[in-house]
Amino acid sequence: LLNRNLVRYVLELLALPLDDSHQRERREGLRSLRRVVWGTGLDFANAAKPEQGPNARLVDFLRAASKHMTTYELMALYSEASESRPLPRQLSVIFARAYLARGWVDRRPSLIREAMELCAVAGDDDTGAAIGHATAALLLGQPEDALERLKGAELSVRRVLRQADANAGD
């Protein structure tokens, strides 16, 4: 479903500098990104295994693209998602980081709370989500909540390491 040439083209356009002389090309990259994301017909919400197949390729593409996007661009892409057409759960931490950064820079606690909600979407087993949630809690003056999240993340990492160690013996 994903055209490799189009993916490369979009990533090259998004990687251009943010200066005025590249604005037109970057806008084209963002338009093409939206066409890829919303035009694929993939259903993230109802996918049996979103980490496999075409969904995984789109998630990888969005992760790569996000590295070249501003917080405003990421927030705009997230806001275009709807309940009928949500973005993959695995990407919620990327969007949460954008909301955290904008909330901090713009001094808008509502954006930090939105980041906290996005981290909750990623799930308790996602260490990045736990760190994002803890960061949001600290920025909102909730150190106890932050510490709880970090303790939970530590337990999750330990569980994964133990499982990997047990599987290595097989």
Salt bridges, closest charged atoms under 4 A:
ASP19 OD1 - HIS22 ND1 2.57
GLU25 OE2 - ARG24 NH2 3.92
GLU28 OE1 - ARG31 NH2 3.09
GLU28 OE2 - ARG35 NH2 3.31
ASP60 OD1 - ARG63 NH1 3.78
GLU73 OE1 - ARG26 NH2 2.67
GLU80 OE2 - ARG34 NE 2.50
ASP106 OD1 - ARG102 NH2 3.09
ASP124 OD1 - ARG149 NH1 3.58
ASP125 OD1 - ARG159 NH2 2.80
ASP145 OD2 - HIS133 NE2 3.23
GLU154 OE2 - ARG158 NH2 2.56
